[in-house]
Amino acid sequence: MSRVARWFFTPRCQWQEAWEPRVYLGADPVTGKQRYATRTVSAGKREAQRVLNEMITEADRGLAVRRIHGILRRALGQGLKWGWMGVNPAASTSPPRVPQPEIKPPSSEALGRVLRRAAEESPELACYLLVAAATGARRSEVVALRWRNVEFDQGVLSIERGMVFGPDGLVENDTKTHAVRRVALDAGTLAALDAHRALMDARAEMCGTSLVADAFVFSNSPDGSEPWFPDSVSRSFKRLCVREGLHDVRLHDLRHFVATQLLGAGVDVRTVAGRLGHRNAATTLNVYAHFLEQADRAAADIIGQVIAGGRQSGGR
């Protein structure tokens, strides 16, 4: 399987290192066209190599073949709806199995250490991490937040958009599921956002300007007109974790932290799925089945105690 990493320039105000790892997936069995999986990495060569290794692993596990199966099934299904064919041949086929990667969310104690260090070194990053850890929102979704999405009176965060880095720079899209969701915020997170807003207003005033009408919550621009770069957030978080001795924790693991903590606390799967932005609860069940087994063990102990108590009272 051939692998290529190459440079390309993104049109911004300055040059930035960017790599495009490519993994060869073989020829399409129908058209014969050569197929590649590609990603964009706005970081150094070491990070590009790490992403490339992940892509190779995914290809070896058959994840790319599964995505192709899904695309073909949806495309043929649309043709069926339009009356172009009488049956969807892909509907009766089984996609290749893809083993679920092991989920290793950080502990609450470890996350607390990272948040404390972030508060000391970068209050803005600390606020970002707190929002991510409290909501379980994706990196792209938190980066795309604007102040109009924070409903302080209602204690709610409206997640509407996602910000990703493409070949031509930052691109603002719909969320991954193309749906808007409203997530309740706790008092501590609301207070952190309120303090962060005051900090952003003070910075803008110091620079002789004010926040634009649709300012981003997390921005390095004095007027809040430009969002943070997603990869920069990941690198900053990684540096914090390494200094705390947490070498295997990724920014995405904050989503796993939210899901596992809520499920372990007995919050129903449908509510957890809604906070994470999953299309349906089945996705949450598939990803976090192992942690649901732990919750089921606790449920067994509870129902056992109830039954035992009933038998004792019935015997009197």
N, C-alpha and C positions, 0 to 999 in steps of 0.2 A: 504494500500500500504506500504510494508515494505521498510525500508531505512537503509542502512549500510554505515558507513564511517570507513575506516581502514588505517593503516600505511603501507607503503612499502618503501624499500630503493632503491635509484637510484645510480648506480655505478659511482661515481665521485671522485674527489680528497678529498672530505670531506662529512660528513653527512649533509643532508638537510631535513627539515621537508616537508613531502609530504602526501597528503590525496587523497583518491579515493572515492568520493561520488557515491553511487549507488542507483538507483531508480527502484523498481520493476514495470514492465509494464504489467504483466499478462502473461498468456500462449498464445503461437502462436496458432491461430484458426485452422491451417492446420496441423502442426507437433506436437502440444502439448508441445513444448519446452518452458521452462521458459525464459522470455526475461527481460533484464535489460538495462538501460541507464547508462553509466559510464563516468566520466571525471577525469582528473588529476589536482590537485590543489597544486602547490608548494608554500604553504604559511601556516599560522597558522590555528588553529581549527576554529576560528571565520570566516575567509574567506571561509573555506571549508563548513561551515554551511550555509553561504550566497549563495554559488553556489548550494548547495543541495536544498535550498528553491526555487531557480530559476528553477532547474530541475523538482521539484515537480509541480510547476506552469505550466511549459511547458507540462508535462505529463497530467495534469488535463485539459489543453486547447486542447489536442489532437494533439500537434505538433509531438510527436513520432509516433502516428498512421499514420499522413500525410507523414512523412519520409518513413515509411514502404510501404505506397501506391506508393510513387514515385519509390522506389527500385523495387517493384514487377512489376510496369508498364514498367520500363526500361529493366528488365530482360526478361520479356515475349516478349517485343518488339524485343529484340535481338534474341530470339528463333524464332520469326516470320521471321526475316531476314535470318536466317540459314535454314529455311524451316522445322523446327521441328514441327510447328503448323500452322493451317490455319488462325487463328484469335487471336488477343490479347484481352483476356476477361477483362483485367484491363483498356483498353482504353475507354470503355463505362461506367465505374464507376466514381463516383464523390468522390474526396478526402474529408475528413472532413475539415470543415472551421476552420481556425486558426485566431483569432482576432489579428490585428497588434498592437504591443506594442506602447505606447505613446512615441513619440520622443521629447526629450527636449534638444536641442543643447544649448551650452553656448552662451551667447551674446559676441559680439566682445569686449565689455568693460571688461567683466569677463575674457575672454581668455587673453586679454592684461595684466591684473593684474597677472595672473598666469605666463605668459611668463616673465614679469619683475622680479618676485620673483625668477623664475628659473635661469634667467641670473645672479642674485646676488649670489645665493647659489650653482648652478651647471651649468656652461656654456655648458658642454657636453649635459646635459639633456635639456637645453634650445634649443640647436640646433636640437636635436631629435624632440622636440615638434613643433618647427617651420616647420621642414620638413613634419611632420605628418599633421599639420594644413594647410600647403600650398598645399599639394598634395591629401589629403584624403586617403592616402594609409593605408592599414591595419597594425596593430601592427606587425604581423609576417613578413610583407613585408619590413617595415622600419628596423627592427632588422637584416634582412638578407642582407641589402644593403652592397655592397663592393665598394671600391673607383673606380673600373673600370666602375661602373654603373653611375657615376656622370660625365657627359659630359660638362665640364665647358665652352668649346668653343661654343658649340651649345646651352647651357642653357637648357639642357634636363636631366631628370632622367630616367634611364631604370630600370623598376621593373620586375625582372625575377624570383625571388625565394621567399619562405616563410620559416620562422624559427619557429617551434613549439616545445613544451616540451612534450615528450612522456614518457612511463614507463622506457625506457632505456636512458633517457637524451634528449639533444637537437637533433632535427631531421630537416634537411634541405630538403624541398620539392619544387615542383612547386608551383606557386601561386594557390589560391583557385579555380580559373577558368582554371588553366593549360595553361594560356596564358601570353605572355610577352607584356608589354605596355610601351610606352614612354610618359612621362609627362613633359610638359614645366614648367620651374622654373622661378620665378620672380627674379629681380636683388637682392632684399634683402635676399632671401633664398640662392641664389648662394654665396653672400658675407659671409653669416653665415657659409656655408659649407667650403668656402675657409679658413676662420679663424679657423674653427674646424680642418681642415687638418693640418694647421700650428701648432696648439696645439698638435695634435697627433704626428707629426714629432719631435717636441721639446721634448715631453715626451719620445719617443723612444730613442732619442739621449742621454737624461739624464740617461737612463737606460743602455746605452752602446750597443744599438741595433738599428735596423731600421725596418720600416714597411715591412712585407712580401709582396710578389708580388701581392697576392690576398687578401689584408687586408680588414677587415670589417670596415665600416665607424664608427660604434659605438661598441667599444670594451674596456674592462678593461685591456686587455693584452698589455704589452709594445710594442709588435710587431704587434698588431692588428689581431692576429690569431684566437681569440675566440670572438664570438659575445656576446652581452648582453643577459641576460635571459629575455624573454618576461614578465613574471610575475613581475620581479623586476622593470621593467619600469612602469607597471601599479601601483604598490605600491608607487613608488616615485612620480608619478603624483598625486595619490590620496592624499598623504601627503601635497603636494603643494596646492591642491584645498581646503583641510580642513583648512589649515592655512589662506586661503583667504575667508573662510566662505562659500565655495561652496561644500556642503556635498553630493550632489546628482550627481555631474559631474563625468563621467567615461572617461577613455582614449578613448574608442570607440566613445564617443560623438564628438570627433574631426572630424570624418568622417561625422557625421550628420551636424556639423558646416559647413564644406566645401560644402556639397550638398545644404543645405538650403540657404546659402549665395549666391552661384552661381545661383541657380534657382530664388531666389528673385531678383537678379540683371539682370535677363532676358537671361542668358546663356542657349542655347538650351539643351534639355534633353539628346540628343545623346552625346554631348561633356561632360556633367557632368557624364554620365554613363561611358564614356571612362576613365576619370580621376579616378573614384572610382574603376574601374576594374570590373564592372558588365558585365555579358555576353551580355546583350542587354538592350536597353532603357526601355523595359517593366518592368524590375525589379526596375529601378529607379522610374518609374511612380507609381508602386504599393506601394513602401515604402514611397515616399514623395508626395503622392497625395494631402494631406492636404495643403502642402506648395505651390503646383502648383495651387491650388484653389485661394490662395492669389495673386499669380502672374497673374492669369486669371482675377481677379477683376481689377488689374492695367491695363491689356490689354483692358478690356472693357471701362475703362475711356478714354484711349488713342484713341481707334477707335471712341468713341463717340464724342470726340473733333474734330477728322478729319471730321466726317460726318457733324457735326454742322458747321464747317468752310466752307465746300463745299456748304451747303445749303445757307449760307449767301452770299457767292460770286456768287452763281448762281442766286440769287434774284436781283442782281444789273443789 
